[in-house]
Amino acid sequence: MNFIYFFAIVYVLAMAATAVAVLLGCSVGDPKMGQEFLPILFIPQLLFAGFFVPPEFIPSWLRWAQYLCSLTYAVRLALDAEFRECAEDEEFNPNHCGTLLVASNVDQIPIYGYW
C-alpha cells in the first residue's frame, strides 16, 4: 500500500475527529464535562464503522448512523487501499480479499465518494 495514501487517510480521519472534539469542547462550559462526553461521541463510531459488529447485525432503523461517523469512511478507504489489488487478482482461490471487501461494504459507493 502506498504510504502517502495511507498517511492521507489517517490525517483526514484525525482532522475529522479533532473537529468533532472541538465542537464538543465549545458546546460545554466545563472541560471535565467535555471529557466525560467524549465517549458518547467516539464509542458509537467503533460500533458503526464495522470493527466489532458487521453492519448487517445493526438494526435496520439504526443503520443510517454509520454514515455520520468519519471512522466508517476511513476504514473503508484503508481496506480498499490494502486489499483491492489482492481482490482483483484471480490467482487466489478462494478469494478472501474480495470477500472481506464485500463484507465491509467497501464497494457500496465509488471509492472517491469516501473522500
HUSUL-V680528 format. One record per helix or strand of 2 or more residues. SS is the DSSP state (H for helix, E for strand). FROM is the first residue (numbers start at 1). TO is the last residue. Records with the same first field share a line. If there is no record, write none. Layout:
SS: FROM-TO / FROM-TO
//
This chain:
H: 3-27 / 31-48 / 55-57 / 63-68 / 70-88 / 96-103 / 106-108 / 111-114
//
